[in-house]
Amino acid sequence: MFQSTTILSVRHKGDVAIGGDGQVTMSSVIVKKEACKIRKLYHDKVIVGFAGSAADAFALLERFEAKLEEFQGNVLKSALELAKDWRTDKVLRRLESLLTAVDKDYSLLISGNGEIIEPDDGIIGIGSGGAYATAAARALVKHSDLSARQIVEEALKITAEICVYTNTNIHVEEVK
């Protein structure tokens, strides 16, 4: 079983940043330390982070990208259509992965059972260290003047100190 990542998205002060660590672990062995689990899609206007089974994540990522093309970059409509497919397609139903998709207007968590969740506070954490990263980001939003990008970076560093499946090889992207 792969324990593969921590992804964190923060919407703060009008900016959106999403980041992930680089570690991929198989059982108790680190098999990769500089993986990139963040992708820019649809003319770099949408950024997606993924956690879970790598093969499943890439399959979902491809389908989401196709939906973005079909619906001209409309993240919400694309996520809704992907979730609909996820619940009705026999192959998709078996995929074990989570996606977080962000653009200038939306921060969405697309769950493994076809649900779409938009958090109240604009913070999404997924993967092995997702809960740690979310907690750290919420504290930083509340008690600092950091930018969205800085909050993502610092929260992921804090998570790497706690979660054995998260490292400090952090990759962050911002929605422009």
Backbone as numpy.savetxt, mean C-alpha at the origin, in Angstrom:
# Nx Ny Nz CAx CAy CAz Cx Cy Cz
5.68 -19.77 3.55 4.84 -18.58 3.55 5.73 -17.33 3.55
5.45 -16.42 2.64 6.19 -15.16 2.57 5.56 -14.14 3.50
6.38 -13.53 4.35 6.01 -12.36 5.13 6.75 -11.24 4.42
6.03 -10.39 3.72 6.80 -9.63 2.75 6.88 -8.14 2.89
6.17 -7.48 3.80 6.29 -6.04 3.67 5.54 -5.23 4.69
5.83 -3.96 4.67 4.99 -2.95 5.32 4.82 -1.83 4.31
3.58 -1.48 4.05 3.24 -0.36 3.16 2.46 0.65 4.00
2.79 1.93 3.83 2.10 3.00 4.56 1.78 4.14 3.62
0.54 4.61 3.70 0.10 5.77 2.93 -0.41 6.82 3.91
0.00 8.07 3.69 -0.42 9.17 4.56 -0.89 10.33 3.69
-2.09 10.80 3.99 -2.66 12.01 3.38 -2.65 13.07 4.48
-1.86 14.15 4.27 -1.66 15.13 5.34 -1.32 16.49 4.75
-1.98 17.52 5.23 -1.74 18.90 4.79 -1.83 19.05 3.28
-2.76 18.35 2.66 -2.97 18.46 1.22 -2.03 17.62 0.37
-1.13 16.91 0.98 -0.19 16.06 0.25 -0.46 14.59 0.54
-0.02 13.74 -0.38 -0.17 12.29 -0.21 1.16 11.63 -0.51
1.59 10.76 0.41 2.81 9.98 0.20 2.51 8.53 0.53
3.19 7.65 -0.16 3.05 6.22 0.08 4.45 5.61 0.03
4.72 4.73 0.98 6.04 4.13 1.03 5.99 2.69 1.49
7.08 2.01 1.26 7.19 0.63 1.70 8.64 0.29 1.98
8.81 -0.72 2.81 10.16 -1.19 3.08 10.56 -2.16 1.98
11.79 -2.67 2.06 12.28 -3.51 0.98 12.43 -4.98 1.31
11.99 -5.40 2.49 12.28 -6.77 2.92 11.23 -7.78 2.47
11.72 -8.91 2.00 10.89 -10.08 1.71 11.47 -11.23 2.52
10.62 -11.85 3.31 11.06 -12.92 4.21 10.30 -14.19 3.89
11.02 -15.30 3.89 10.41 -16.61 3.70 10.72 -17.42 4.95
9.66 -17.73 5.71 9.81 -18.37 7.01 10.66 -17.45 7.89
11.82 -17.88 8.34 12.65 -17.02 9.19 13.89 -16.50 8.44
13.85 -16.55 7.12 15.00 -16.15 6.31 14.66 -14.95 5.44
15.51 -13.94 5.47 15.34 -12.79 4.58 15.85 -13.21 3.20
14.98 -13.17 2.20 15.37 -13.57 0.85 15.63 -12.38 -0.06
15.17 -11.21 0.35 15.42 -10.00 -0.44 15.33 -8.82 0.52
16.24 -7.87 0.36 16.22 -6.73 1.27 15.93 -5.40 0.60
15.88 -5.39 -0.74 15.63 -4.13 -1.44 14.53 -4.26 -2.49
13.47 -4.95 -2.16 12.32 -5.07 -3.07 11.57 -3.74 -3.10
11.00 -3.41 -4.24 10.17 -2.20 -4.35 8.72 -2.64 -4.53
7.88 -2.28 -3.58 6.49 -2.72 -3.58 5.54 -1.56 -3.83
6.07 -0.51 -4.42 5.30 0.69 -4.77 5.40 0.86 -6.28
4.27 1.12 -6.92 4.26 1.31 -8.39 3.46 2.56 -8.74
3.97 3.32 -9.70 3.22 4.44 -10.27 2.43 3.91 -11.45
1.17 4.28 -11.52 0.29 3.84 -12.60 -0.40 5.04 -13.24
-1.05 4.79 -14.33 -1.84 5.76 -15.08 -1.16 7.14 -15.16
-0.14 7.21 -15.98 0.60 8.45 -16.25 1.16 9.06 -14.97
1.57 8.21 -14.03 2.15 8.61 -12.74 1.18 9.39 -11.86
-0.12 9.28 -12.10 -1.12 10.00 -11.30 -1.68 9.15 -10.16
-1.44 7.84 -10.23 -1.93 6.90 -9.22 -0.72 6.11 -8.72
-0.66 5.95 -7.41 0.42 5.15 -6.83 -0.21 4.02 -6.03
0.33 2.82 -6.23 -0.20 1.63 -5.58 0.91 0.96 -4.79
0.55 0.51 -3.59 1.44 -0.31 -2.78 0.76 -1.64 -2.55
1.54 -2.72 -2.46 0.92 -4.03 -2.31 1.62 -4.86 -1.26
0.84 -5.71 -0.61 1.35 -6.61 0.41 0.65 -7.95 0.26
1.31 -8.98 0.75 0.76 -10.33 0.66 1.60 -11.16 -0.29
1.00 -12.19 -0.81 1.69 -13.06 -1.75 2.13 -12.25 -2.96
3.41 -12.32 -3.30 3.94 -11.51 -4.39 3.26 -11.81 -5.72
3.10 -13.07 -6.05 2.47 -13.43 -7.32 1.03 -12.93 -7.35
0.31 -13.08 -6.24 -1.06 -12.61 -6.17 -1.13 -11.09 -6.29
-0.19 -10.41 -5.62 -0.16 -8.95 -5.68 0.05 -8.47 -7.11
0.96 -9.11 -7.83 1.21 -8.69 -9.22 0.00 -8.97 -10.10
-0.69 -10.07 -9.85 -1.91 -10.37 -10.62 -2.97 -9.29 -10.38
-3.15 -8.90 -9.12 -4.12 -7.85 -8.80 -3.69 -6.50 -9.35
-2.40 -6.23 -9.25 -1.87 -4.98 -9.77 -2.13 -4.85 -11.26
-1.91 -5.91 -12.02 -2.18 -5.89 -13.46 -3.66 -5.64 -13.73
-4.53 -6.29 -12.98 -5.96 -6.09 -13.19 -6.38 -4.68 -12.82
-5.82 -4.14 -11.74 -6.16 -2.78 -11.34 -5.67 -1.78 -12.38
-4.47 -2.01 -12.90 -3.95 -1.13 -13.94 -4.84 -1.15 -15.18
-5.34 -2.31 -15.55 -6.26 -2.42 -16.69 -7.55 -1.65 -16.41
-8.03 -1.72 -15.18 -9.24 -0.97 -14.81 -8.99 0.53 -14.87
-7.82 0.96 -14.43 -7.48 2.38 -14.51 -7.48 2.87 -15.95
-6.93 2.06 -16.84 -6.94 2.43 -18.27 -8.38 2.48 -18.79
-9.16 1.47 -18.44 -10.55 1.39 -18.90 -11.37 2.58 -18.42
-11.12 3.02 -17.18 -11.91 4.10 -16.60 -11.13 5.41 -16.51
-10.16 5.58 -17.39 -9.41 6.82 -17.60 -8.86 7.42 -16.31
-8.28 6.56 -15.47 -7.62 7.02 -14.27 -8.52 7.25 -13.07
-9.79 6.95 -13.19 -10.72 7.12 -12.08 -10.46 6.02 -11.04
-9.78 6.38 -9.97 -9.34 5.40 -8.97 -10.52 4.74 -8.29
-11.51 5.51 -7.89 -12.65 4.93 -7.17 -13.42 3.95 -8.04
-13.74 4.33 -9.26 -14.46 3.45 -10.17 -13.63 2.20 -10.48
-12.34 2.38 -10.70 -11.46 1.24 -10.98 -11.42 0.27 -9.80
-11.33 0.82 -8.58 -11.30 -0.02 -7.38 -12.62 -0.77 -7.21
-13.73 -0.08 -7.45 -15.04 -0.72 -7.33 -15.19 -1.86 -8.33
-14.77 -1.65 -9.56 -14.87 -2.69 -10.58 -13.92 -3.86 -10.27
-12.72 -3.56 -9.77 -11.79 -4.62 -9.38 -12.39 -5.44 -8.23
-12.96 -4.76 -7.25 -13.58 -5.46 -6.12 -14.74 -6.34 -6.57
-15.50 -5.83 -7.52 -16.61 -6.63 -8.07 -16.09 -7.90 -8.73
-15.02 -7.74 -9.54 -14.39 -8.89 -10.18 -13.83 -9.85 -9.13
-13.21 -9.28 -8.10 -12.58 -10.06 -7.05 -13.59 -10.99 -6.37
-14.78 -10.46 -6.12 -15.81 -11.25 -5.43 -16.45 -12.29 -6.33
-16.47 -12.08 -7.63 -17.19 -12.98 -8.52 -16.30 -13.94 -9.32
-15.01 -13.64 -9.43 -14.10 -14.46 -10.21 -13.49 -15.56 -9.34
-13.60 -16.82 -9.77 -13.09 -17.94 -8.97 -11.59 -17.88 -8.75
-10.84 -17.42 -9.73 -9.39 -17.32 -9.58 -9.03 -16.18 -8.64
-9.62 -15.01 -8.86 -9.31 -13.85 -8.01 -9.65 -14.11 -6.55
-10.75 -14.82 -6.30 -11.18 -15.07 -4.92 -10.11 -15.78 -4.10
-9.21 -16.47 -4.75 -8.16 -17.22 -4.04 -6.89 -16.41 -3.83
-6.82 -15.22 -4.40 -5.61 -14.41 -4.27 -5.50 -13.84 -2.86
-4.31 -13.90 -2.30 -4.06 -13.42 -0.95 -3.16 -12.20 -1.01
-3.79 -11.05 -1.13 -3.03 -9.82 -1.25 -3.89 -8.63 -0.85
-3.24 -7.54 -0.51 -3.90 -6.27 -0.24 -3.26 -5.21 -1.11
-4.06 -4.27 -1.57 -3.55 -3.13 -2.32 -3.97 -1.86 -1.60
-3.11 -0.87 -1.64 -3.53 0.47 -1.28 -3.27 1.34 -2.50
-4.27 2.09 -2.89 -4.18 2.93 -4.09 -4.48 4.37 -3.70
-3.61 5.29 -4.14 -3.80 6.70 -3.82 -3.67 7.55 -5.08
-4.44 8.62 -5.10 -4.27 9.66 -6.10 -4.52 10.98 -5.39
-4.71 12.06 -6.13 -4.88 13.37 -5.49 -6.16 13.46 -4.67
-7.15 12.61 -4.96 -8.44 12.68 -4.27 -8.73 11.55 -3.30
-8.21 10.36 -3.56 -8.59 9.17 -2.79 -7.39 8.43 -2.23
-7.61 7.86 -1.04 -6.69 6.88 -0.44 -7.55 5.66 -0.14
-7.30 4.57 -0.85 -8.16 3.40 -0.74 -7.36 2.16 -0.36
-7.97 1.35 0.49 -7.48 0.02 0.80 -8.40 -0.95 0.08
-7.83 -1.78 -0.76 -8.59 -2.80 -1.49 -8.19 -4.12 -0.85
-9.14 -4.71 -0.13 -8.81 -5.87 0.71 -8.89 -7.18 -0.05
-8.37 -8.21 0.60 -8.30 -9.54 0.02 -9.63 -10.20 -0.23
-10.71 -9.67 0.35 -12.01 -10.26 0.07 -12.89 -9.33 -0.76
-12.26 -8.38 -1.44 -12.98 -7.53 -2.37 -13.61 -6.30 -1.75
-13.25 -5.95 -0.53 -13.77 -4.74 0.10 -12.92 -3.54 -0.28
-13.55 -2.37 -0.27 -12.83 -1.12 -0.49 -13.08 -0.25 0.73
-11.99 0.21 1.33 -12.10 1.02 2.54 -11.34 2.32 2.33
-12.00 3.43 2.63 -11.35 4.74 2.61 -11.27 5.20 4.06
-10.06 5.27 4.63 -9.95 5.61 6.05 -10.38 7.05 6.34
-10.90 7.26 7.53 -11.33 8.60 7.94 -10.17 9.59 8.03
-9.01 9.09 8.46 -7.88 9.99 8.71 -6.85 10.04 7.58
-7.09 9.31 6.48 -6.17 9.34 5.35 -4.90 8.54 5.56
-4.89 7.66 6.56 -3.70 6.84 6.84 -4.06 5.38 6.63
-3.24 4.69 5.82 -3.45 3.26 5.56 -2.13 2.53 5.77
-2.16 1.49 6.56 -0.99 0.64 6.75 -1.38 -0.80 6.45
-0.61 -1.46 5.60 -0.89 -2.87 5.28 0.39 -3.67 5.37
0.24 -4.98 5.41 1.38 -5.87 5.47 1.72 -6.23 6.90
2.82 -6.91 7.06 3.25 -7.44 8.35 3.36 -6.36 9.42
3.86 -5.20 9.07 4.03 -4.11 10.04 3.01 -3.00 9.87
1.93 -3.27 9.15 0.94 -2.24 8.86 0.34 -1.56 10.08
0.01 -2.33 11.11 -0.59 -1.75 12.32 0.41 -0.87 13.05
1.69 -1.29 13.11 2.73 -0.48 13.76 2.92 0.84 13.00
2.99 0.74 11.68 3.21 1.93 10.86 2.04 2.90 10.97
0.83 2.37 11.00 -0.36 3.22 11.14 -0.32 3.96 12.48
-0.02 3.25 13.55 0.04 3.87 14.87 1.11 4.96 14.92
2.27 4.67 14.38 3.35 5.66 14.37 2.95 6.88 13.55
2.34 6.66 12.39 1.93 7.77 11.53 0.87 8.63 12.21
-0.08 8.00 12.87 -1.12 8.78 13.57 -0.51 9.66 14.66
0.44 9.13 15.40 1.12 9.93 16.43 1.89 11.08 15.80
2.59 10.81 14.71 3.37 11.86 14.05 2.47 12.94 13.45
1.34 12.56 12.88 0.40 13.55 12.34 -0.10 14.45 13.47
-0.41 13.84 14.58 -0.99 14.58 15.71 0.01 15.45 16.44
1.28 15.03 16.50 2.24 15.70 17.37 3.49 16.22 16.67
3.40 16.48 15.37 4.56 17.03 14.67 4.11 17.93 13.53
5.06 18.62 12.96 4.81 19.46 11.79 5.44 18.87 10.54
5.67 17.57 10.54 6.29 16.90 9.41 5.35 16.86 8.20
5.95 16.76 7.02 5.18 16.60 5.78 4.69 15.16 5.68
3.79 14.90 4.75 3.29 13.54 4.53 4.46 12.60 4.21
5.35 13.02 3.37 6.52 12.19 3.01 7.38 11.88 4.23
7.66 12.90 5.04 8.48 12.71 6.23 7.80 11.78 7.24
6.48 11.90 7.36 5.74 11.03 8.27 5.84 9.58 7.81
5.68 9.34 6.51 5.81 7.98 5.99 7.21 7.44 6.28
8.22 8.22 6.00 9.60 7.77 6.23 9.85 7.45 7.70
9.47 8.35 8.59 9.73 8.16 10.02 8.90 7.01 10.59
7.65 6.91 10.18 6.80 5.82 10.68 7.32 4.47 10.23
7.82 4.37 9.00 8.39 3.12 8.52 9.70 2.78 9.25
10.49 3.79 9.59 11.71 3.55 10.37 11.35 3.02 11.77
10.34 3.61 12.39 9.87 3.14 13.69 9.39 1.71 13.59
8.63 1.41 12.55 8.11 0.06 12.33 9.25 -0.94 12.18
10.31 -0.55 11.47 11.46 -1.45 11.28 12.16 -1.79 12.59
12.02 -0.92 13.59 12.59 -1.20 14.91 11.77 -2.20 15.70
10.51 -2.43 15.28 9.59 -3.29 16.01 9.29 -4.59 15.27
9.06 -4.50 13.98 8.59 -5.64 13.18 9.78 -6.33 12.49
9.95 -7.61 12.75 11.07 -8.34 12.15 10.91 -8.53 10.65
9.72 -8.31 10.11 9.47 -8.46 8.68 9.58 -7.14 7.92
10.09 -6.10 8.58 10.22 -4.77 7.99 11.66 -4.31 8.15
12.23 -3.72 7.07 13.59 -3.18 7.19 13.60 -1.68 6.89
14.78 -1.10 6.92 14.90 0.35 6.72 15.26 0.73 5.28
15.20 -0.20 4.34 15.37 0.12 2.92 14.02 0.63 2.40
13.78 1.91 2.61 12.45 2.50 2.40 12.40 3.22 1.05
11.29 2.98 0.35 11.03 3.65 -0.93 9.73 4.43 -0.77
9.76 5.74 -1.05 8.58 6.60 -0.88 8.30 7.32 -2.19
7.03 7.41 -2.53 6.57 8.18 -3.69 5.50 9.16 -3.22
5.38 10.27 -3.92 4.35 11.26 -3.61 3.47 11.48 -4.82
2.21 11.76 -4.56 1.28 12.10 -5.63 1.49 13.58 -5.92
1.70 13.88 -7.18 1.91 15.28 -7.58 0.69 15.84 -8.24
